[in-house]
Amino acid sequence: MTIDEIKSILGKLDFPNRYVTDQTAICIKALIDKTERKGLLAGHKNLSEGARIHDILNFARSVISKQVAKTLVRRIERPPLLLS
């Protein structure tokens, strides 16, 4: 599934438009990934079982070749996801 496909699905689900971003889509794409990886949280084999911000950023850089700036790291650490 591509970033654009994920964003399209979010839009169809009436997810708040201001959060339908590449950043959100990358996080979702990482968290649905079932590829076995090393170096994850203890007892976890893939990102869908649980991931740290660092794991998602590594996924963005290495799997989908998306350059991630340090400012994005700060935004991911403190997302304003209040869905009211």
TALINGI-V804632 format. One record per helix or strand of 3 or more residues. SS is the DSSP state (helix for helix, strand for strand). FROM is the first residue (numbers start at 0). LEN is the number of residues. If there is no record, write none. Layout:
BEGIN
ss->SS from->FROM len->LEN
ss->SS from->FROM len->LEN
END
This chain:
BEGIN
ss->helix from->2 len->10
ss->helix from->16 len->3
ss->helix from->21 len->10
ss->helix from->46 len->3
ss->helix from->52 len->10
ss->helix from->69 len->8
END
